[in-house]
Amino acid sequence: MADDDGASSIPNSIPPHPSDSSLQKKHASVIERLANRNQTRLENSITRRSESGSSSSSTTSFLVRFSDSKRAIESDLAQCRLTPPEPSQVRSHLDGISASISDLEKLVAETSYFLPSYEVRASLKSISELKQSLEDLNSELLPKKKFSFKNKGTKKDTKSESKDLGLGNAGSMLTNKQQQASYIARDSPGIRDKDGEVLVKNFKGSDVGEFSLSGLSSCEVKLIGSIRALFIHKLRNCKVYTGPVMGSILIDDVEGCTFAMASHQIRIHNAKNSDFYLRVRSRPIIEDSSSVRFAPYCVSYEGIEEDLKDASLGEETGNWENVDDFRWLRAVQSPNWSILAEDERIDTVKISSTAG
């Protein structure tokens, strides 16, 4: 036992080994790193909760505005049906309702980047129903027979009438396809009915809010600077390169085209065999489209980085590849769109204020 006691007292008489101090420092360093990591996680958690609360508040505010506007439009539709305006005022009333629906659609476009996807879908569905109600009311108040006499003129007049139906106001909407394009049929500045031309427009320093491209064939369009909204209708074999659009881009009836554009929201109807190079804050939406391909934005011009930043499009979001096909409800990938292979993508397109 004495030997055991003696043996047990030996470690107390031995001074600490130099390596013990090193181990203690390493241990303290590990503890400090763990504490810092935990503090960082805590701060990130608080930030996420704060952002979530802010997003929730913004969503609530949007829903209130959307609901109020929707009720006002429904009231206008009901009032117009129950107490029809004078024949000379019907068209202006329908135009006013159409403009209200278009403004409601722009509200969704401008706020879609923070809205939950199901709220965007529900809002767009409501807008589609309002458009259908407007088309029904249009058929009641302005039946087709009232326009029939206009088709008995010369061949030139018939062609002109056909163009009016594609680009005119809400009172001219007669078919479902024309109804879908009604948001494009506005009296905004634009480029229309061109063939085989290089078209350049510089918006820097201008106050143009909305711009339209319509009835173009085999054209190359270059838009420099920022605008609030862009409407595109009936393009064939065209190339369109744009700077940032601060609101929405709405596209209908295009085929064999290449688009490079940046926007908060992009909605595409009736597109075939076309490529889209996009930077977008929300998920791109396609409807009734096929053989469309997507890739990241690839436009450059002097001052574009500042323009993109001012439009809150300075950073790539990756949403160009998160496409929603509203006509494809299955869980599997839609066959109507695909990612454009890297070896098939065009190079960065550098545009300037001069044609060529």
Disulfide bonds with the S-S distance in Angstrom:
none
